[in-house]
C-alpha cells in the first residue's frame, strides 16, 4: 500500500514537472531542445502520410458504398468483429424490379421481352459490382486500415514517449542551470549541482534512446509507401476488370437490343444508341485505345448478304435518313466503307438485314458503310 502511494506521488510529481516545463516553453520562459532537420522532415512526412491515407480511405469507402447508413452499419459490424451481412447491389435490385415488371406487364410483349433482357444485363452488372467491392476492400482498404490502426498507433505512442523524454530532459537542464546559479552565491549547493548533473545525464540517455526508436519507426514510412503503392496497383487492376466486365455486358445488351429493334419497329432507323468508348486495356500503353471505339469487323459481324452489297445500286429510303456528326477519324478498310473525318456531318440510314453496328453513310456523291460507334446521331 505504501509502495503504491509513493509511486502515485512520484508519477504526479513527474506529470507536474512536465506540465510546468511545457507551459513555460509556450510562454517563451524556458529553453526547448530542438530536433535535427532530418528528424523534423521524418515527422512531417509521417503526418502527411497519415492524413492523406485517412482521406483516401474515406473517399474510397464512399466510392464503394455511397450509402452513409450502410457504411455506418458495416463499420459497427467490423468493430464488433462480426461478418457484414450480404447486401443487394443497386444493379441487382433494378434487375429484380425489371423482371417483376416484365412478368406483370407481359413477358411475351416487345416491352416485356426488352425488360427481361435489360434485367439480365443489370443482374450481371450487379454481380460484377459485388466482386469489385469485395476485391477492392481486401486488396486496398484493408491495408490502409491496418496502417492507421496498427503502425500509426505505434508511431504515435513512441512520439508521445519522446515528447515526455524531451520535457524531462529540458526540466533537468533548467534545474542544473538554477543549481549552478545558486552555487555561484554560496558553496553550500555543491550537492545540488552534482544531483542535477546526474539527473541530466540519465534524462539525456533516455531521450537519445527514445529518439532512436522513434526515428526507426518514422523511417519505416518508406516501406509503408511501397506497400501502399502495391495495393494501389491492385486497386486499379480490380477497377479495370470491373469496368471491362461492365463494358462487355452492355455491349452484348446493345447488340441484343439492336438486333431486335428492326423486328419490333420495321422500316425505322436502326442503331440509335449513343456510341460508347471501350474500357482501358491493361496491355495497351497508348491512350488511343482508351478513347477510340471498337469497330466491328465485316467478317465477324456483318451478314454474308451485306458483304456482297453493291453500293452503286443502294438508294436511300424515302424516310428514315438522319444526320450524324462524326466523332473520330475513320479510315475505310475497303471500297465498301466510307472514310470519315472528325466533326464532319454526313447522312446515314439503315437497310433491311444490315448489322445494327453499321450504317450506310453518304457525303456528297460518295457512300459506304460506316460504324455506328463513330457517330453522334442528330435529331
Buried (B, 14 or more C-beta within 10 A) or exposed (E): EEEEEEEEEEEEEBEEBBEBBBEBBEEEEBEBBEBEEEBEEBBEBBEEBBEEBBEBBEEBBEEBBEEEEEBEBBEEEEEEEEEEEEBEBBBBBBBBEBBEBBEEEEBEEEEBBBBBBBBBBBBBBBBBBBBBBEBBBEBBBEBBBEBBEEBBEEBEEBBEBBBBBBBBBBBBBBBBBBBBEEBEEEEEBEEBBEBBBEBBEEBBEBBEEBBEEBBEBBEBBEEBEEBBEEBBEBBBBBBBBBBBBBBBBBBBBBBBBBEBBBEEEEEEBBBBBEBEBBBBEEEEEEEEBEEBBBBBEBEEBBEEEBEEBEBEEBEBBEEBBBEBBBBBEBEEEEEBBBBBEEEEEBBBBBBEEBBBBBBBBBBEEEBBBBBBBBBEBEE
